[in-house]
């Protein structure tokens, strides 16, 4: 097999989703780098693939990228797989690929499963224009600021979320986008307990909160494009939104964001911001 790095997509749940090309690549490379060797060894063993495995994750990616590049320069072919889905998409791999490009080492994509594309395909929302945000910040203030930015862009947005934060994030979505903003939530895609919810954010929060099992697994949230500023009447109070935004970005940035979202005069928002700063 030709020397180079082969970026191989693996199933996000259902093993039958692996491609013939992915299997052929994994069987023929010299070594396989994995986000988690213990996790990947189960998949590889299932398909009867025995190779030397190299651990490459977010904490050692820079060092291992140098090591992998040296192996490829010696004439070896290496594959990289993350725990699930397409490497480098909200997973380790981007730094590795960039390192290969800098050294003019051949990088070959082996396409396949992706939670992002899988979820978006069943959303029913227009797919001609969207933004992918991956995981939002854990801190509530920064998460809310990110959601305000998303709202301001007026575009369909796709977000990943973990089970322990799903309710908190949905509550923030409700505050920023409004009780009756339409969203799609997918859970455990391609797995036994795959669930797809579509409806207003307020109703879906109630449904997901109603059973603990509904809060298990990995989530993809798809926020429909805000149509117009008429939704602003459903949003969190302007003063509260401004206070939260001032906590995470500069005064001028806060004024710009809030004025656009709430369709207000910048000078009016600027004066309110100064008043809030004065009362701190």
N, C-alpha and C positions, 0 to 999 in steps of 0.2 A: 504494500500500500504506500502511496506517495507520502513523503514526510510532510508534516504540518499539524495544525490543531483542528480537530473536528468537533464542532459545537453541536452536541446531540440532544434533541428534545426527547424527554421520556414522559410516560403517562402521568397525569395529574391524579389518577385514582384507579381507573380500570386498566389493567395490564394489556387487555386486548387492543388498546389504542396505540400501542407502539407500532411504528412503521417497519416495513420490510427493509427499507434502506437503513433505518437506525440500527436494527439487529445486525445487518450485514457489516455496518461500520464498526460496531462494538466488537464483533467477532474477529475483525481483521486488523484493527489497530494493534500496536505493540503494548500500549499501556492505557489505563483509563484513570483520569483524575476525577474525583468525586467531592461534592460538597460534604457528604457524610459517608465514609466508606462502609460503616455498619449498615446504614439504610440501603445504599446502592447495591451492596453485596447480595441482599435478598432478591432484588430485581434481577441481577445478573445471574444468580444461581438458578432462578426460576426458568431462565431461558438457556441454561447450560453454558454460560459464558464464564470462562476462567482466565483472568488477566491480573497482572500486577496492578494494584490500586494505589493511587497517590491522593492523600487528603488535601483538598484545597477549599478553604472556606473564608468567610469575611475577615477573620482575624489573622490569617497567614497568606492571603492572596498575593500580596506584593512579593514576598520571599519565594513562594512556590512558582510564581509566574517566571521569575528569573531561572529557576531550576528547570521548569518545563521547556522554556525556550532553549536552554542549553542542550536538552535531550533531542529536541527537534533539529537543532543545528548539527547534531551528530548523525542525523538521518532517520530518527524514529518518528513514527506516526502516533499521535496521542489524541484521545477523545476527552472531552470534558462534559460531565453530566451533573446537574443539580439534583436536589432531592425529588423534585417533580416539575414537569413542564419544561419551558424553554430557558436555558441558562442565560444569565445576565438581564433577565426581565424581573426586576424586584428580587433578584437572587444574585449570588456571586457570579463572576464571569466577565463583567465589563472591563475591569482593570486588567485581567488576563488577556482579553482580546486586544485592548489598547497596546499592551506591551508587545504582543505579536506584531501588530501593525507597525509599531515604531522600529522593530527589527526587520521589517519586510518579510516576515514569516507568513506562509500561506495559511489562511483561516477559512475553513469550509463549513457553512451552516447546513445542518441536517434538520430540516423543519419538522414540526410535529405539534403535540398538544400544548396549549397555553390557556390558563384560566381566564386571562383577559379576553381573548378572542371567543372562547367557548361561551362565556357569560354574555358578551355583547351580542352574539349571534341570536340569542333567544330573548333579547330584551324587547324587541318590537319598536325600539326607538330609531329615528333616522341615523344611518351609519356613515353618512358622507363627511361628517366633521365631528371629532371628539378629542378629548384630552385624557391621557392616562396619568394618574398621580401616584400609583402604587400605595404604600402605607403612609398615612398622614402622621404628623408628629404626635407623640404620646401625651404631651402636656395639653390640657384642655384649652388654655389660652392660645397656644400656637396652632392647635388643631382648628379652633374657631377662626383664626386669622386666615388659615389656608382655605377653609370653606368660604369665607367672605371673598377671597380672591377668585375662587372658582365661580361663585355667583356673579361676580363682576364681569367675568369673561363671557357670560351668556352662551355656554356651550355644554353639550353632553359631557359628563365627567365620569370616569371609571376609577374606583378606589378599592384597594384590598383592605381587609380588616380581620383581626384575630378574634377568637371567641370571647376572651375576657374583656374586650373593649367594644364589642358590637353595640351594646345598648347605649353606652356613653356617647359613642360616635353618632348613632342615630338621633339621640337627643339633641346633639349639636347641629345636626342637619336640619332637624325640625326648627330649631331656633333661628337658623340663618335662612333657610329656604321656605319655611312656612309649613303649617300643619297639613296642607292639602297639596303639597308638591309631589308629583308622581315619581316614584323610583322603582327600580328592580333590585331585589336582593337574591343572590344565589348562594347556596350552601352545599358543601360536600359534592361538588360537580363530578360527575361520572362514577360516583361511589354508591353504595347501597342506599344511603339515606339522602341522596340528592334531592334538594328542595329548591323550587323557584317561586319567589314571592313577587307579585307586582301589584302596586296600588299606591295610595297616599301614605306618606311617611308616618303620620300619626296613627293610622290604622295598623300599619305593619309593626310599629313598635309594640302596640298592644298584643298583636298576634305572637310575636317572637318572645315577648316577656311572659306570655301565658304558660309556656312550658320550658323547663330547663333544657330539655333535649333540643329545642329550637335554637339554642344559643351555643351548640357544640359544632365544631368543625371550622373550616376556613371559609371566609365570606368574600364575595365580590359585590360591591355596591355600584349601581349605575344610576346616576342622578340625571334626570331629563333636563333638557335645556330650559332655563327660565324664559318664559315667553315675552314678558314685558314687565314694566315697573308696577303694574297693578298688584303684583304679588307682594309688594313691600308692605301692604297693610296687614299681612299675615306674619311679617317678620318680627323678631325680637325688638323691643323698644329702641329707638334710635340712640338715645343717651347711653343705654346699657351696651349697645354694640360699639359705640365710640369709646367708652371706657375700656372695654375688653381689647379693642384694637390698639389703643394707646399703650397698653401694657406690653405689647410685643413688637410694635414698629414705631417709627418716628412720628412726630406730630404731623408733619406735612404729608407723609404717606397715609396716615390715618384719615386725614381730612379728604384726601383724594379718593380713597376707597369708599368711605361712608357717604360722601356727597354723590358719588355715581350710583351706588346701590339704592340709596333712598331718594334719588332724584332731587337733591337739595342744592341750594347755592353754596359754593365753597366758602364764601366769606361767612355765611351763617354758621356752618359747621366749624370753621376755624375759631370763631368767637366762642362757641360752646366748648371747644377743646381747650382753649385758654382758661375758661372758667373752671373746667374740671381739673386742670393742672394746678390752678391756684388754690383749689379746695382740698388738694391731696394732703 
